[in-house]
Amino acid sequence: MAAPPIPAAKPVIGDEEVAAAVRVLRDGRVVQGPEVAAFEQEFAALVEGRPCIAVNSGTSALQLALMALGIGPGDEVVVPSFSFAATANAVRLAGAEPVFAEVDPDTFCLDPDAAAEAVGPRTAALMPVHLYGHPAPMGRLTQLAQRHGLALVEDACQAHAAQLHGRPVGTFGDAACFSFYPTKNMHTLEGGLVVVPDEERARTLRLLRNQGMEQRYENEIVGANMRMTDVAAAIGRVQLERLAEWTQQRRRNARVLDLGLETGLVAPRAADGARHVYHQYTVRVRGGAAVRDAVQARLRAEGVGCAVYYPTPIHRLKPYAHLGAELPVTDRAAAEVLSLPVHPSLTPGDLDQIVAAANRAVAEAGGIR
Ligand SMILES: *Cc1c(COP(=O)(O)O)cnc(C)c1O
């Protein structure tokens, strides 16, 4: 009998998560109550104590962060095209227009030189993504933002507890956004959170997530309903306690894969000073999309869950194709990347199987050896 397949991701919903959810449901204070406040306070420990505003998704976090910074119609926001569509969708939802720039071919994060070229008279913000859990080059991006008077928003939806030169992601920007979707490094079923440097902006975000109200029925501005439930927050508090351990395990798993993979598969590289948290362990398969797809099919046939994030760069998706961006580095990445399982539930046996299957698959698929 074949062993059960190794899943590409494995969200944890254990006894403690269930107990936390039941506790809140029995308590009855289920939306924007004490659990949400406690979750925000506890998450702040990851971002040097900055104010945290929990919302209902990472996409909501990005949209509200832009709105709180006054970015909207007539503004452009420079984003990488090599990301999940939510990065650009949030810009559009805020009423602004994304401008796509290239990524670094080694780290897959926004290239500061390309971002500089994309800056124009309407540019209001830069929104780098800490893709796959690797921090974007925030030093150079901060300089670029300061030089042109731009806001800087971190899309940290894949990068809980990642660091750059010892400084946690989420503390570089005028705002930073996290997601707690089930497959992320920690989850709240659905959820998101915005980190900001100051209380004044935090207040604006609290208004925006709740109909513009601080006092009930005294609406001050136009806001949305993007509140987090207390069930979600209670689950998040349980997950937060284990995030450090899970992050270490992801990093250990990545080391095992690094050492085991042979040529033909290019292991992910971390930039100088980067603490990569391996939301995804993403290799490049040399030889283009046909070889990559063959490797993926063989791995799946051997019971190794793997996936392509993202097969179509955002600039080629229907809502954005008319902008006509030309991004060869991004197109090549989309044709070559393949993400192998790296989640903390993997056993040593799973890791051996992934390494063996990947090396075999690339040899058989005709990847360059
Ligand atoms: C998951 C993700 C988002 C959106 O988060 P949701 O919670 O799914 O709305 C945004 N950007 C990136 C890079 C993501 O991976």
The ligand as an SDF file (V2000), in Angstrom:
LIG
                    3D

 15 15  0  0  0  0  0  0  0  0999 V2000
   -2.2530   35.5300    1.6560 C   0  0  0  0  0  0  0  0  0  0  0  0
   -1.7200   36.7850    1.0510 C   0  0  0  0  0  0  0  0  0  0  0  0
   -2.4620   37.9630    1.0090 C   0  0  0  0  0  0  0  0  0  0  0  0
   -3.9150   38.0450    1.3950 C   0  0  0  0  0  0  0  0  0  0  0  0
   -4.2290   37.5310    2.6270 O   0  0  0  0  0  0  0  0  0  0  0  0
   -5.7290   36.9690    2.8730 P   0  0  0  0  0  0  0  0  0  0  0  0
   -5.7650   36.7640    4.3420 O   0  0  0  0  0  0  0  0  0  0  0  0
   -5.8410   35.6990    2.0960 O   0  0  0  0  0  0  0  0  0  0  0  0
   -6.6910   38.0000    2.4130 O   0  0  0  0  0  0  0  0  0  0  0  0
   -1.8560   39.0980    0.5170 C   0  0  0  0  0  0  0  0  0  0  0  0
   -0.5870   39.0870    0.0650 N   0  0  0  0  0  0  0  0  0  0  0  0
    0.1530   37.9660    0.0550 C   0  0  0  0  0  0  0  0  0  0  0  0
    1.5460   38.0250   -0.4430 C   0  0  0  0  0  0  0  0  0  0  0  0
   -0.3970   36.7700    0.5390 C   0  0  0  0  0  0  0  0  0  0  0  0
    0.3330   35.6600    0.5100 O   0  0  0  0  0  0  0  0  0  0  0  0
  1  2  1  0
  2  3  1  0
  2 14  2  0
  3  4  1  0
  3 10  2  0
  4  5  1  0
  5  6  1  0
  6  7  2  0
  6  8  1  0
  6  9  1  0
 10 11  1  0
 11 12  2  0
 12 13  1  0
 12 14  1  0
 14 15  1  0
M  END
$$$$
